[in-house]
Amino acid sequence: MTQTIAINLPDTLYRQLKRAAELFRQPTETIVASSLAHSLPPLLEEIPFQYQPDVFPLLQMNDAGLEQEMRRVFSQERWREYEILLNKKKSESLTGEEDACLDALRREADVLTFRRGYAAVLLKRRGYRVPTLRELEQSN
């Protein structure tokens, strides 16, 4: 199903759109739909419900804030603590406190991952070149 909308475009943008349609040999509507599909931010519904409140504030961030968010890392100390508890859980039972700590660390890592990924997507949609994972690792 498709919907029709009417929009007013400046003459220069309209000419650019018509020229792109000619060059790609596609209808103007296809060029507009494709452009919108690539420029709109991904919907928060694509992120698991329990993490949406953690990710939602990124929509309001400026580019510098998003770049800072994209470069955040899980501290080595927290990562070491997570690995120790995870390995211990494989070989023996955790105490209630250890299990709660492992759950909190897992959630913290998940939130960080979702926020970093969403920040990168938003920056890319805003026209920025997003560094590769290797480049990010080398800069930290």
N, C-alpha and C positions, 0 to 999 in steps of 0.2 A: 504494500500500500504506500502511496506517496501523498504528500501534502503540498499545496501551493501557497506561496507567500509572495507578497509584492514588497520590494525594497527599493529605496532611492539610492543611487550610486552617483558619486561625482563623475563627470565626463571622462576624466583621465582613467579612472579605475574601470569604467565601462569599456573604454577602448582597449585597455589592457586585457580585460576578460574576453572580449570578442576576438582579439588577436590570438590569445592562447587557444581559444576554441578552434580557430582556423588552423593554427600550427599543429594541434593534436588531432585535427579532423574529428572532433567530437562536438556534440551539442553544448551550447553554453551552460545549460542546466547541469550537465554531467561535470563540467569543470567546476561550477559553483559547489555542487554536492561533494565532489572529491576534495576541494579546498577546505570546506567546512569540516569534513571528516578528519582531516589531518591537522586542523588548527584548534578545534575544541578540546578542552581538557577532558581527560577520561573521567567518567562518572564515578563518584564515590561508591556507587552500588557494586562496582567491580572489586572493591576491597571488602574483605570479610567484615561483617557488621560490628564485631567487638573492637575493631581497629579504626573504624570510621571517625569517631570523636578525636582520635590522636592525629589523624591525617587531615581532617577538615581545615584546621587553621592554615595549612600551607596554601590554600586557595587565595588567602588574603596577603601572602608574603610578597615582598618585592624581590627582584632578581638577586640582589646580594644575599638576602635571607635564605632564598632557595638554594643558592650555591653553597652557602655555609651548611645548610641542612644536608645537602647531597654529600658533603665531605665528612660528616660526622662519622665517628667509628665507635665500636664497642671497645671499651678500654681493655688492655691486656690483662689487667687484674680481674675484671669482671669475667672475661673470657676464660681465664685460668680457673676461676671459681666454678664456672659453669661446667667446664670439662671434668674437673675433679668430681663434682656431684653426679654428673652423667655417667662417668666410669664406675663410680661407687654403686650407683643404682643397678648397673649391669651385673655386679657380682654379689651384692647384698642389699638388704632393705635399708631405706633411708629413714631417719627419724622424721617425725611430723614437721619439725622445724626445717630440716634439710630439704624435705619434699616441697615445702612451701617456698623455700629459697630458690630451688630449682625452677619451680613454676614461675616465680617472679623474674628470674633471669631469662627464662625462655620468652616470656612476654616482652620484657625490655628489648631483647634482641629482635623479636618479631616487629615491634613498633619501630625500632630503628630501621629495619629493612624496608618496611612499607613506606616510611617517611622519606628515606633516601631515594627509593625508586620513584615515588610520586613526585618528589622535587625534581628529579632528573627529567621525568616526562614533561612536567610543566615548563622547565627551562627549554627543553627541545622544542616544544610547541611555541615558545616565545622567540624561537629563531637562534638559540644558542647551540653551539657545538658542545655536546656532552662528552666528557672524557671517558675513555675506556676504563674498564675495571683495573687494568694494569697501570694506567696513568694515575688513577685514584690511589692505588696502593703505594706507588712510588712517591706521591706527594705527601704521604703521611709519615 
